[in-house]
Structure formats: structure tokens, C-alpha cells
Amino acid sequence: MNDRFFLCYFETTRRCNLQCAYCMARPETPPEGRELTTEEAKTLVLDELAKVSSNVAVAFSGGEHLLRPDAYELLAYAAQLGIWSFVNTNGKVLVETDAIRRSVEATGGKVVFALPLNSLDVDTNRATRDDGPSTVLEAAERCREEGADYFALVTVSRQNLDSLDRTMRFLKLAGVPVLRAPFVPRGAGAQFRELLFDSDDMRGVIHPALTDNPLAYISFTPFFAAPESLEDHWARSNVRISGLGCQAGRSFAAVGAEGGVAPCVQLLDSGAVCGNVRQAPLAETILSSPTFTALRDRGNLKGKCGRCRYRDACGGCRALAYYHNGDILAEDPTCFFEPQDEQTRCDLEEYQTAQVAQFVQSLRRLEPWKSMF
């Protein structure tokens, strides 16, 4: 894995200045243990990433990472190691303070802000984020003024299905890259399992809204582009097909505020946690734990994900598989495609294959994506 792009989600704190109803990082009863100290964050997390890959980024989140007293010190330290930083923020701190400028200065410009926009509808966004969309839109404008890169983080649940298409069309017209995150019953969200979407929601609403925007294709599932076309097209662009689809345990890992390690940020505080950085080196867990090792080989996937023609470019969502089935390698129950075997083609294949060309062009021109991929 040493030359492959690797992203570590690092939830540095559970503190936040909003009270989102089902915030996944804010359990009703916080787990025992204290948050990692500054030195532990440096030595047990950031220093370890260089042992995993020479092409690394770290996504600082929480809670609200920028509320940590050492937030900018950690950003600066990551930059000294040559690591790009993503800052997952609710946007409020970007609007109310000089956090953008300080982050850019601390990282020498190697920072990207992830701004959560679940819906353009005021009431819907407030219900899911404890704030209206205007805060994030203002934060995006502040980023543009400061010359800072940003993208939209859209958490999809049954609560924002009615406005999802409008939200995605807005982001597409604005040329904003999108990372979609599925709602999972983690942390305080455990009491809202009814917000989990299913395969009918995916077929009728979610997939059409996301598929239409090539800038939403990073870690996007389900993904039906022709694998042979991808191999040929991407080989000429020096991009690997294995960088598509669910990257849990492959090019993604997550570290919680108290040091827990999971293959995906959605799986922190769950039974899928594989260790703790205070007990075993992070690089050792990522490279050698049975769970991470199994996820790197998509031949281990079960059910329809295991027999799917698009297995290597998709792989299904491992977090949704876990929360629905208790098995991280189980089939993704939210996928509507029902392959009989590896020769079964989805009727969306031609369209998504064509969309990939636009996606590749985006990777070539947009930082930091072109440096990473």
C-alpha cells in the first residue's frame, strides 16, 4: 500500500458548538477514556500514517476539530509531514472566526474544508444539522474569498430525500465536489434507525440524484461503470480502478477521539472497531488486522456484492452492510441491482461509463484531488 493514496479520518474531539439531533460523533453516553492529547495525536496518529503510504491525507473532524485548543498546531504538524488536511466543520466557526485564514497559514495552503449541506430546505437542514443552510453557504463564500478549497458533505437519510435532487443540482451547477455519507445509527443516531434508507430509496431518489453529478463519484456506491472500460481509460490517466467505490479499510481508516481504530468513520464506536492507537501502532492495525486485510480483497465480499460485475469499482457500502447485517463483508442491502453472476450488466452501465470521462477530467484539474489520485 506504500504508494497508494490513503485518507485517515481523525475525529479529534467530541466537542461541538451545535447540537445535531443524531450527531454520529456525540454518543448519548460518551465512552470511557479521554481524548488523545496533542502529543498522542502527533505520535500515535500522524507520525504513523507515513508508515502506511507515501501519499496521505488526514481529515480532522469531531465534533468540531477547530474547537480544540491545539487545532492549528495539529494542522501545522500534518503539513510539516507533507500531509494534506481536510477539515470537516459545521461551518459556524468559519463564519464567526478567522479559522479559514489560520488554517491556510498553518498548513501552507494544504487544507480543504468539508462543509455539510444536507438540504437547501431550511427546515430540513436545521432538523439534520441544527442550523439552516445559510451558514454553510456563507462559509463557502468565505472560503472563496480566502482562496481556500472546499467541498460539500451531504449526509443522506430518509429525512432529506425530498430535497436531495434540488440540493445536488445546486452543487453541480456551482461546480462543487461532493462526498455523500449515508446516515448510520451510530452514537446518538442509534435511536433513529427509521432514518436508514433502503434499496427503494436508493433506486428512486438517491442514485439518480448522485449519478448525475460526476463530481460526486469519489467513494460513491453503487457504481455501475464498465470495469474493462475503467481499466483502459484510467490506466492512461495513471488512476487505479480500485480507488473507486467504498474505500473502507482499503484507502480509508478512521481514528476516534479516544484512539479507537475502524475501517471507516461511520464504524467508529461500533463493534467493527479493530483496536486502539494507545494499545497497538496505528500502521500495524491498518496493515495487519484481520478486518482491514479482508476488506482490501473484494473477493471476500458476500452475497450479491461478491458476485457483482462491478465489485472492484464499487464494493457496496461496508458501513451499511454492517449496520443492517452485523457483518462488514455482507452484501449492501441498499443496492437495488440484483446480479445473477459476474456477467450480469446493469442498465445504467453505459451512462455511468460515459460520466467517468468527466470525473477523470475533474481529477486532473482540481486540487488536491489531482495530487492525491
N, C-alpha and C positions, 0 to 999 in steps of 0.2 A: 504493500500500500504506500510505499515511501514517496512516490511521485504523484500520487493521485490527490486531487483536491479533497480536503477534509474540513468539515464545519462542526465546531463544538458549540452547542447551546449551553451557556453557563448562566443559570439562574442564581445570581449572586446574593439576592435578598428577597424576603417576602414582604418587605415594606412597600407601601404604595400610597399615593395621595388621592386615589379613587376607591370606591367600594363596589366593584362589579359583582353582580349577584352570584355568578357562577365562575368566578375567577379560579382558574385551574391551579394557580400558584399560591392560593390562600386557603389551605385546608381549614375546616371548621375547628379542628383540634390540631394545632401545629405539632409536627413530630418532635420527639425529644432530640436534644442536641443543639448546639449553637451554630450560627452561620460561620462559614470559613473566614478566617482573618485575612488581612491584606497579604501577609507573607505566605499563608497557606494557599491563597488564590494564585499567587505567583508561582510558588514552587510545586504545588501539588496538581495544578491545572495547567497554567500557561506554559511553564517550562516543559511539561510532559508532552505537549502537542507536537513539538519538533521531533519527537521520537516516533510519532505516528505517520507524519507526512512532511515533506518539504514545502507543500503548498497548502497553507492552513488559514482559516478564518475563525473568529470566535464571535458568537452572538451573545452579548451581555443583556440579560433580561432579569425579570423578577416575578412579582413585584415591579418596582421601578428602580432599575440599576442606578440611575442618576441621583437617587436619594442617598446612596451610600457615601459617607464622608470621603472615602478613598476612590470614588468612581473614576475621576480623571487620572489618578495615579495608576490605576489598573489599565486604563486605556493607553496611557503613555508607555507602560511596560510592554503591553502587547505590540505596540508599534516598534519598540526597540528590538523586539524579537522578529520583526518582519511580518507580523500578523495583521491582516485586515480585521477591523472591528465592525460588527453590526451592533447597533444599539436599539433594542426593542423597547419602545417607550409609548406611553399612552398619549403623548403629545403635549400634555398640560405643562410639563416642566420646560418644554422647548419654547412655549409661548410666554411663560411667566418669568423666565430667567435667561441668562446668556449661555445656556447649556450648549447650543449649537457651536458658537464660536469657541468655547472652551474645549469642546470635544475635537473640533477640527485642529486646534492648536496642539492639543495633547497627542494627537495621532499623526500630525504632519499631513493631514488630509485623507488618511487611510481609514475613513469611517463612513458608514452608511446607516441611515436611520430607517427603522421599520416602524411605520405608522399604521395603527389599527383603524380600519374603516370597515365596519361590519354592514353599514347601511347608510344610504343618503337620507333615508327617512329619519327624522329627528327622534320620534318616539321609539322606533325600533333600535336605533343605535344607542340611545340612552338606556334602554332595557338591557342591552348586552354589554355596554361599556361604561355605564354610569356617567355618560357625557353625550352631548349631541355631536354630530359630525363636524360642526364648525370649528371645534378646537383642533382637530386633525388637519382640516383644510387650511387653517391659519398656520399650523406648524409646517405644512408642506410649503406654503408661501415663504415662511421664514427660511426654510432650507434653501429654496431657490435664491433668495436674496443673499444668503451667505455662501452660495456655491457648493452646498453640501448635497451629496447623493442621498436618495431616499427611495423606498418602495412601499407599497401598500400590503398590509397583512389583513386578510379577510378570514375571520373565523366563521365557518358555515354551520348553522344549526337550523332546526325547524322554525326558529324564531325570526330568521331573516330571509326565508325563502321567497316571500312575496316581493321583496325589493332587490333580490340578488342580481337579476338581469339588468336592471337600471343601474345599479352600483358598478357592475362590471363594464357596462357600455361607457359609463362616465370615465372610468380608469383607462379604458382602451383609447378613447378619444384624446385623453390627456397624455397618452404615451407613457403611463406609469407601470413599471413592472409590478407583478402581483404574486404573492405567495399565499396560497389558500391553506388554511388549517381547519381540520374537522373538529367540531366540538366533541369532546370526550368527557365522560363522567369522572374526572379527576379532581381531587381536592374538594373545594366547596361545590363543584359541579356534580358530585356523586348523587346529590338529591334531585337532579334534574335529568334523569335518564330519558324522560319523554322527549327531550330536545335532540336526541340522536336521530339523524336522518337514515332512511333506508334506501333500498335499490330503486323503488319507485320515485322517490325524491331525486335520486341521482339521475335517473333516466329522463324525467320530465322537466326538471328545473336546473339542477346544479351542473351537470355535464354540459348541456347546451350553452349555459352562461359562461362557463370557464373555457370551453373548447374554442370559442370564437375569438379569444384573445391569445395570440402566440406568446405574449409576454407573461402569460400565466403558466407556462409549461414546465417550470422548474419544480421538480418533485410532484408533478401532477398525476393523479390516478383517478379513474382508469385512463389508460393511454393506449390508443389503438393504431399508431403509425406502423407501417410495414417494417419489420425488423431488417429484412435484406436491403431495403432502400436506405434505412437509417445507417446501417453498417457502411454502405458505399458512400453516402453523402457525407457522413460525419468523419469518415476516415480521411477524406480530402480536407476536412476542416480541423483535423487533429483533435476531435472531440469523441469521447467514448460513449457508446450506447448505454453502457452500464451507469452513466451519470444521470440517466432519466428515471422517472418514476420514484417510488418510495425509496428513500435512502437510509432508512432506519438501520443502524448497525453496519452500513456499507460506507457511506461517506459522511454520515451524521452520527453524533453521540451527544449525550446530554449529561450535565453535572448539576445537581441541585444545590441549594444554598447551604445545606449541611453536609455536602460531599457525596451524596448518592449518585450512582452512575447508571444510566439507562441508554438503550439504543436510540431513543427518540425523546424529545422534550415532553411529548404527550404521555410518556410512560413513566415519568418521574412520580414518586410517591405511590407506585403500584407494585404489584407482585413481580413485575418484569425488571425491577432494579437488579443489577448484576454485581454490585459491590459498592465500596465507598473509598474515596481517594485517601482517606485517613488510614485505611487498613491495607490497601494494595495500590501500587502505582497505576495511575490512570492509563498510561500507554499499555501496560500489561493486561489490564481488563479489556481494553478495546481490541487488542491484537490477539488475545488468547482465550477469553472467556467463551464457554460453550455457546451462549446465546449470540454473541457478536459473530463468532465463527460460522454458526449455522445460517445467519442472515446474509452473510456475504455470498453464499451459494444458493441461488434461487432454485436450484434443483431440489432443495429441501422443502419448498412450499407445498402445501397440501390442497386437496380439493381442486376446484376449477382453476385456482391460481397456478397450481402445479402442472396442469395440462394445457395451459393457455399459450397460444401463438405469441402473445405479447408479453410473456413472462419477464424477459430480460429488459424490456423497456418500460415496464410498469411494476409488476410485482404486488399490486394491491396495497392498500394501506395496512401496515402491520399493527398500528395502534388500534384501528377499528376492529381488526381481526381479534386482537387480544381482548378488548372490552366486550365484544359480543360472544366470543367463544372460549376465553380463558387460555387461548393458545396463540402465541405470537406468530406461528407458522401456518395457521389455519387460513382458509380462503377468506377474502374480503367480502363480507355479506352485503356491502352496499353497492357492489358492482352488478350491473344488470346484464352483462354479457354472459352467455351460457355456452362455452365451448364444449364440443364433444371430445375433441382431441386437439393436437397442435396444428392441424391443418384447417381448423375452423376459422373463417375470416369474419370479422365484424363489418357490418355495412358502413361503418364510419371510417374505415381504414384509408380510403382514397383521400378523403377530406383532411384527415389529420396528418397524413403523409405530406400533403401539399403545404400545410401550415408550418411544418417543421422548417422549411426553407426560410420562412420569415423569422422563425425563432433563432436559427443559426446566425442570420444577419444581425439580429439584435445582440447576440452574444459577442459578435465581432466588434461592435461599435460602442457598447455600453460598459463603462467601468462600474464596479470592479469585476463584472461578470467575465469580460474577455481575459482578464489576468488570471481568473480562477479556473475557467474551463479551457 
